[in-house]
């Protein structure tokens, strides 16, 4: 095993068990808000980047109508974006380890600006789908690198950094639909041009505020794939794959479930998903730390994932009531905020692999799950003739995610803050064997 595939010292530092325990229970010291300027620059850019995910949500029906596309075709706006994002993330650590995190972030943002503007200039749904794929490439370069960078630069330890990152995700997902609804109420092209402008602002923020003298330490192209051989990271990646399917059933399919119930205009959908994203942001910052201070991370996941499954189950049962669906969408956001934060914390703390490698591996698998769900959900609704089926599918994948964590929890001792020498020695053997 070489140093480039592990932390600089090649093993967890002395006292890692204590540090893990502190992190696992929401500790880490320092104020969450007292962060270097560079951290806030990355967080702002991450917020704008995540806006791109929920931005199209309120305008999906409008795009389908304007381009004469079916719901399944329109759902590919999520799929190409997330699929390219997911696969490209496996290689972002290799890129950033050679040209540096700052350059990688700036290239990612520049690519998003270009393809968001091109999407707004499109004439057909297939053009938008193609440009969303290019947008996903820029997103991959930015998001995975941003997670590793914010963990490395934030004051107060990894727990505070991940809370900030997930808060940025929540705020982005909350503001994205609202901006999409406001601009989409004028034209479905507006949100795409709006994103291009905001990403240009984020580019300037990173360029002027993020300064780093750290020399990149090259990692192998295969490092994220090899990292998945580590049991703890593999368990979290598989669990996140199925969890993200359940996540995007609500985000990508719910607008189409609301459409036949009379809720289809961009502004109304923007307000609905603003409520969802706001709920997600609140529990990312406050709910997740509150729970992880009292319970082990793996226990929180085994409790909250089933609770979110109940939300989707009720959505399937009450799919003919617009009021019920809207309430359940917002309630679902409360659980998703907790889950996003705790899943990310677990993945970053489950091994002592370099942050960039762990982030690339986990984020890549996670986003692939998100890419699968939107077209599959629409297809299931078409085949069965009911808007309830996708929600029941969401329940199924969340059950699978819970089972993966339940049966794999022995590999999550490090993420739970439990020092187990045998687990760490086994991890070193596995990573060494695939070097």
Number of C-alpha atoms within 10 A of each C-alpha: 14 13 14 17 24 23 16 14 8 16 16 15 12 8 9 16 20 13 16 24 20 19 25 29 21 24 19 20 14 13 10 17 12 12 17 13 16 21 25 22 21 30 24 21 28 27 25 26 27 21 28 29 22 26 28 29 28 34 30 26 22 22 22 18 13 14 15 13 18 14 21 19 19 27 27 26 26 27 27 24 28 28 25 23 32 28 21 22 34 28 23 27 32 22 21 23 21 15 14 20 26 20 17 24 26 21 17 24 31 20 20 29 25 18 25 26 21 21 26 21 16 16 11 15 21 17 15 25 22 19 25 27 24 22 29 31 27 29 31 32 30 31 26 31 30 24 25 24 20 23 24 15 19 24 21 19 20 26 29 27 26 24 27 27 29 29 26 26 28 31 25 28 29 29 26 30 34 29 25 33 30 22 23 26 20 13 18 23 23 21 31 25 21 20 25 26 15 16 28 19 17 25 21 16 19 24 16 11 15 18 11 11 6 8 11 13 15 17 22 18 16 15 26 27 19 19 27 21 16 22 22 27 26 21 27 28 27 19 28 31 26 26 29 25 29 32 25 21 25 25 24 28 25 24 24 20 27 20 14 12 14 9 18 20 18 29 21 17 27 31 20 23 29 27 24 28 30 22 23 31 30 18 25 31 23 14 18 23 24 14 17 23 16 12 16 20 27 24 15 18 24 18 11 16 21 17 15 25 25 18 24 30 22 18 29 22 16 15 22 17 13 18 14 14 24 21 15 22 23 21 17 25 30 23 23 27 27 29 27 26 27 28 22 23 24 24 24 28 25 25 27 20 26 22 22 27 34 28 26 31 28 31 27 28 26 27 26 25 27 28 26 22 29 30 22 20 28 25 18 18 21 15 9 11 10 14 23 22 23 30 27 22 22 28 26 17 21 28 19 16 27 23 14 19 22 16 10 17 20 16 23 25 23 24 28 27 22 16 17 13 11 9 17 19 11 13 20 19 14 17 21 14 11 12 14
